[in-house]
C-alpha cells in the first residue's frame, strides 16, 4: 500500500504542481505523477515508511502538469517529530 499524504501545503498549490490539494489527496498515483523518476520516488517512499529524514537542501525533480521543477527539500522530521505524523518535509522552489 502506498503512503498517503494527509496534509499538502505549498506543494499542492496549483501554480507549483498544476494539481489541486484535493486532486493529489484523492489520487493513489499522486507520487508517481509528481516523482516519475523511480529513484526519486523510491527515496520519498523510503522516508515515509521509515519515519522521515534528516537533511537540508536535497534537490529532487518534481513533475508538475506543465513542466519539471527542481525542488530543494528540507526534512528534519526525525529531530522534530509531529505527534501522529510518520514524516514531514518542506520543499522550496
Buried (B, 14 or more C-beta within 10 A) or exposed (E): EEEEBEEBEEBBEEEBBBBEBEBBBEEEEBBEBBBEEEEBBEBBBEBBEEEBBEEEEBEBEBBBEEEEBEBEBBBBBBEEBEEEEBBBBBBEE
